């Protein structure tokens, strides 16, 4: 199958995404690693870092949704990239002066989370306007493959860089990647269409909640949303638990910790490249039901992690199985959301989706951290693995229609 050309503007957008993704790949788990290695944080503190910051960021993002919706999207993306650059750059500065503390890591985590939500909403709306509807799945699959390849390459290099140059090295790389991403988006030529004047609703509750109303009022989107927030929350809740288990309890060095998550991400290239073919052959309904179920059945295997090579291989095998299915499912879900959301609601829908997912991650990560403090990280991993087995029950049923895009409708001013 030949490579489809999506145009130079998409090429710049993809390049900007790639440099940011690879920077974040280098800095994978950077804040929890700093908390563990520099501040000697325990399971509850590491989980709080992964939970409180994103939760606060999600609250900040709520009033940002209409603000993003009613503005040109490229300046929003550039601005949020610059905000993330400044926030991440503050960490090596504080470390150099010996004043880095846990509160600063929490603040940076919140700022990064809010800016990421705003950037994602703006970029999703911009992508829908940038490429043809029939090319949305191809475009989303390319973003998906880039994301997973960046995680495959970044963490091992980041772990090695930490060992050679110190614990804030990857934070510097991550900060610079946001700056380069902003430059890449600036290079996109062509005038972006401004939102229509009648779309500029004031920031009233109706405008703030429009994204959630659309998701919850659409039967298939509602089912996919509830499933996704729980699956993402339970999977991400295991990250700080594994950091404590592997780095502190089982004595894995940082480079092995990075490798345990990086190597399986090569499976993301497989899933994302297969997405278009699998949908063409089996249909979107079957992808949602079958692949959506397969994402959930492997997490319980993390309970079996042991010291040494066997433990490392166990983590890699479990993560590979999860990632192949996630990377196939992800672009299909992203495309469906864009196809079934009117243009004037895209940014608010994506913001609402991200806030719900981030809030779920925050709550479940905090609860997992508290449980780990009482019972140990292995027990908390087991509970997460059992709970996620029930999430396929929330997927759309066989009678749900997931094939017809939703027609554009006039904007609501409620």
C-alpha positions in Angstrom: 0.0 0.0 0.0 1.5 3.3 -1.1 2.1 6.2 1.3 -0.6 8.8 1.0 0.4 12.4 0.7 -1.5 14.7 3.0 0.2 18.0 2.0 2.9 20.2 3.3 0.9 21.9 6.1 0.2 18.5 7.6 3.9 17.6 7.1 4.9 20.6 9.3 2.2 19.7 11.9 3.4 16.1 12.0 7.0 17.3 12.3 6.2 19.6 15.2 4.3 16.8 16.9 7.2 14.4 16.3 9.9 16.6 17.8 7.7 17.2 20.9 6.9 13.5 21.2 10.5 12.5 21.0 11.4 15.1 23.6 8.7 13.8 25.9 10.0 10.3 25.1 13.4 11.2 26.4 11.7 12.7 29.5 9.4 9.7 30.0 8.5 9.6 33.7 11.0 12.4 34.4 9.0 14.0 37.2 8.4 10.7 39.1 12.1 9.8 38.6 13.2 13.1 40.0 10.9 12.6 43.0 12.4 9.1 43.6 16.0 9.7 42.8 16.5 13.4 44.0 13.8 14.0 46.6 13.7 10.4 47.8 9.9 10.3 47.6 7.8 7.3 48.7 4.9 5.6 46.9 2.3 8.1 48.2 4.3 11.1 47.2 5.1 9.7 43.7 1.4 8.8 43.2 0.4 12.3 44.4 2.8 13.8 41.8 1.1 11.7 39.1 -2.4 12.5 40.4 -2.6 16.0 41.9 -0.8 17.9 39.2 -3.0 16.4 36.4 -6.1 16.9 38.4 -5.4 20.6 39.0 -4.4 20.9 35.3 -7.8 19.5 34.3 -9.6 22.1 36.4 -7.6 24.8 34.8 -8.5 23.5 31.4 -12.3 23.7 31.9 -12.6 27.4 31.2 -10.0 27.1 28.4 -12.2 25.0 26.2 -14.5 27.8 24.8 -11.4 30.1 24.7 -9.7 27.6 22.4 -12.8 26.9 20.4 -13.4 30.5 19.4 -9.9 31.4 18.4 -7.5 30.4 15.6 -5.9 27.2 16.5 -2.3 27.7 15.4 -1.6 30.6 17.8 -3.1 28.5 20.6 -0.8 25.6 19.8 2.2 27.9 19.7 1.3 29.6 22.9 0.8 26.3 24.8 4.1 25.0 23.5 5.8 28.1 24.9 4.1 27.7 28.2 5.3 24.1 28.5 8.8 25.1 27.5 8.9 27.7 30.3 7.4 25.3 32.9 9.9 22.5 32.2 12.8 24.8 31.9 12.2 26.0 35.5 13.2 22.6 36.8 16.9 22.5 35.8 17.2 26.1 36.9 15.9 25.3 40.4 18.0 22.1 40.5 21.2 24.1 39.6 20.5 26.5 42.5 19.7 23.7 44.9 16.1 24.8 45.5 14.2 22.1 43.7 11.3 20.9 45.8 8.3 18.6 45.6 5.8 21.6 45.4 7.5 22.9 42.3 7.2 19.5 40.7 3.5 19.5 41.5 3.0 23.0 40.0 4.9 22.1 36.8 2.9 18.9 36.5 -0.4 21.0 36.7 0.8 23.6 34.2 2.0 20.9 31.7 -1.3 19.0 32.1 -3.5 22.1 31.4 -1.4 23.2 28.4 -1.4 19.6 27.0 -5.2 19.6 27.1 -5.5 23.0 25.4 -2.9 22.0 22.8 -4.7 18.7 22.1 -8.0 20.4 21.6 -6.6 23.0 19.3 -4.6 20.5 17.3 -7.5 18.1 16.9 -9.8 20.9 15.6 -7.0 22.2 13.3 -6.4 18.6 11.9 -10.1 18.2 11.0 -9.9 21.4 9.0 -6.5 20.6 7.5 -7.0 17.2 5.9 -9.8 15.6 3.9 -12.4 13.5 5.9 -11.2 10.3 4.2 -7.6 11.0 5.3 -8.4 11.5 9.0 -7.6 7.8 9.9 -4.3 7.9 8.0 -3.3 11.2 9.7 -4.3 9.9 13.2 -2.4 6.6 12.6 0.7 8.6 11.7 0.5 10.5 14.9 -0.1 7.3 16.8 2.9 5.6 15.3 5.1 8.6 16.0 4.0 8.6 19.6 4.9 5.0 20.2 8.2 5.2 18.3 9.2 8.1 20.4 8.5 6.1 23.6 10.5 3.2 22.1 13.5 5.3 21.4 13.3 8.0 24.1 13.3 6.2 27.5 16.5 4.1 26.9 18.4 7.1 25.7 16.9 9.2 28.5 17.9 6.6 31.1 21.5 6.5 29.7 21.6 10.3 29.7 20.5 10.4 33.3 23.2 8.0 34.2 25.9 10.0 32.3 24.9 13.6 32.8 22.5 13.8 35.8 18.8 13.6 36.6 17.6 16.8 34.9 19.2 16.0 31.5 16.0 14.7 30.1 13.9 17.6 31.5 16.1 20.0 29.5 15.6 17.9 26.3 11.8 17.8 26.9 11.7 21.6 27.4 13.6 22.3 24.2 11.4 20.0 22.3 8.4 22.2 23.0 10.3 25.2 21.8 11.1 23.4 18.5 7.5 22.3 18.2 6.4 25.9 18.4 8.8 26.8 15.6 7.5 24.0 13.5 3.9 25.1 13.8 5.0 28.7 13.1 6.4 27.4 9.7 2.9 26.3 8.5 1.9 28.6 5.8 -1.5 29.6 4.7 -4.2 31.7 6.4 -6.2 29.9 9.0 -10.0 30.5 8.9 -11.1 32.4 11.9 -14.2 31.1 13.9 -17.3 32.8 12.7 -18.4 35.8 14.7 -21.7 34.1 15.6 -19.7 31.3 17.2 -18.1 33.6 19.8 -20.3 32.7 22.7 -19.5 34.2 26.1 -18.0 31.9 28.7 -21.3 30.8 30.2 -22.0 27.4 31.7 -23.7 26.3 28.4 -20.5 27.0 26.5 -18.3 25.4 29.1 -20.3 22.2 29.2 -21.1 21.9 25.5 -18.4 19.3 25.0 -19.7 17.0 27.7 -23.3 17.5 26.5 -22.3 16.3 23.0 -20.4 13.3 24.3 -23.0 12.1 26.8 -25.9 12.8 24.3 -24.3 10.6 21.6 -24.9 6.9 22.6 -21.7 5.5 21.0 -19.5 8.4 22.0 -20.8 8.0 25.6 -20.0 4.3 25.7 -16.5 4.9 24.2 -15.8 7.7 26.6 -16.8 5.8 29.7 -14.7 2.9 28.6 -11.7 5.0 27.7 -11.5 7.0 30.9 -11.5 3.9 33.0 -9.0 2.0 30.8 -6.7 4.9 30.6 -7.0 5.6 34.3 -6.3 2.1 35.4 -3.4 1.6 33.1 -1.7 4.9 34.0 -2.3 4.3 37.7 0.2 1.5 37.5 3.0 3.7 36.3 4.1 5.2 39.6 3.5 1.8 41.3 5.9 0.2 38.8 8.4 3.0 39.3 8.5 2.3 43.1 8.4 -1.5 42.6 11.1 -1.7 39.9 13.4 1.1 41.1 13.2 0.8 44.9 11.8 -2.7 45.8 13.4 -4.8 43.1 16.6 -2.7 42.5 16.3 -2.2 38.7 18.7 0.6 37.4 17.1 3.5 35.6 18.2 2.3 32.2 16.4 -1.1 32.7 13.3 0.8 33.9 13.3 2.8 30.7 13.9 -0.3 28.6 11.0 -2.1 30.2 8.7 0.5 28.8 10.5 1.4 25.6 11.1 -1.9 23.8 7.4 -2.9 23.9 6.5 0.5 22.3 7.8 -0.9 19.0 4.5 -2.8 19.1 2.8 0.6 18.7 4.3 0.8 15.2 2.6 -2.5 14.3 -0.9 -1.5 15.6 -1.0 2.0 14.2 0.1 0.8 10.8 -2.5 -1.9 10.7 -5.4 0.4 11.8 -6.5 1.4 8.3 -6.3 -2.1 6.9 -8.1 -3.7 9.9 -10.9 -1.2 9.7 -11.3 -1.8 6.0 -11.4 -5.6 6.4 -13.3 -6.0 9.6 -15.2 -2.8 10.2 -15.0 -0.2 12.9 -17.6 -2.0 15.1 -15.5 -5.1 15.5 -12.3 -3.0 16.2 -14.1 -1.2 19.0 -15.4 -4.5 20.5 -12.6 -6.9 19.9 -9.5 -4.7 20.2 -11.1 -2.7 22.9 -11.4 -5.9 24.9 -7.9 -7.1 24.2 -6.5 -3.8 25.7 -7.8 -4.8 29.0 -6.9 -8.4 29.6 -3.1 -8.2 30.0 -2.6 -5.7 32.9 -3.0 -8.3 35.6 0.2 -9.9 34.4 2.3 -7.1 36.0 1.6 -8.8 39.4 4.1 -11.5 38.3 7.1 -9.2 38.0 10.2 -10.6 39.8 13.8 -9.4 40.1 16.3 -9.9 37.3 16.0 -10.8 33.7 12.7 -12.7 34.2 11.0 -9.7 35.8 12.3 -7.4 33.0 10.9 -9.8 30.3 7.6 -10.1 32.1 7.1 -6.3 32.2 8.0 -6.1 28.5 5.7 -8.9 27.4 2.7 -7.4 29.2 3.4 -3.9 27.9 3.8 -5.2 24.4 0.4 -7.0 24.4 -1.3 -3.8 25.8 0.4 -1.4 23.4 -0.2 -3.4 20.2 -3.9 -3.2 20.9 -3.9 0.3 22.2 -2.1 1.6 19.1 -4.6 -0.1 16.8 -7.6 1.1 18.8 -6.3 4.7 19.3 -6.4 6.2 15.8 -9.8 4.5 15.1 -11.2 6.1 18.2 -9.6 9.5 17.4 -11.1 9.5 13.9 -14.5 8.5 15.1 -14.6 11.3 17.6 -13.7 13.9 14.9 -16.1 12.5 12.3 -19.0 12.5 14.8 -18.5 16.0 16.2 -19.7 19.2 14.5 -16.9 21.6 13.6 -18.0 24.3 16.1 -17.8 21.7 19.0 -14.5 19.9 18.2 -12.2 21.8 20.6 -14.7 21.6 23.5 -15.4 17.9 22.9 -11.7 17.1 22.9 -11.2 19.2 26.0 -14.0 17.5 27.8 -12.7 14.1 26.7 -9.1 15.0 27.9 -10.4 16.4 31.2 -12.4 13.3 31.9 -9.6 11.0 31.1 -7.0 13.1 33.1 -9.4 13.3 36.1 -9.8 9.5 36.0 -6.0 9.1 35.8 -5.6 11.4 38.7 -8.2 9.8 41.0 -7.3 6.3 40.2 -3.6 7.0 40.6 -4.1 8.6 44.0 -6.2 5.7 45.2 -3.7 3.2 43.9 -0.9 5.1 45.7 -2.9 5.1 49.0 -3.6 1.4 48.6 0.1 0.7 47.8 1.1 2.6 50.9 -1.1 0.3 53.0 -0.6 -3.1 51.3 2.4 -2.7 48.9 2.7 -1.9 45.2 2.2 -5.5 44.1 -1.3 -5.7 45.7 -2.3 -2.4 44.2 -1.2 -3.6 40.8 -3.4 -6.7 41.3 -6.4 -4.6 42.1 -6.0 -2.5 39.0 -5.5 -5.6 36.9 -8.8 -7.1 38.2 -10.8 -3.9 37.8 -9.8 -3.3 34.2 -11.2 -6.7 33.3 -14.7 -5.3 33.7 -14.2 -2.3 31.3 -15.2 -4.1 28.1 -18.7 -4.3 29.4 -18.9 -0.5 28.7 -18.0 -0.8 25.0 -20.7 -0.2 22.4 -22.9 -3.2 21.8 -23.5 -5.0 18.5 -26.5 -2.9 17.7 -24.8 0.4 18.1 -24.2 2.3 14.8 -20.6 3.6 14.5 -20.3 4.0 10.7 -22.1 7.2 9.7 -20.4 10.5 10.4 -22.6 13.1 12.2 -23.8 15.9 10.0 -22.6 19.4 10.8 -25.3 21.4 12.6 -25.6 25.0 13.4 -23.8 26.2 16.5 -25.7 26.4 19.8 -25.5 29.6 21.8 -26.9 28.1 25.0 
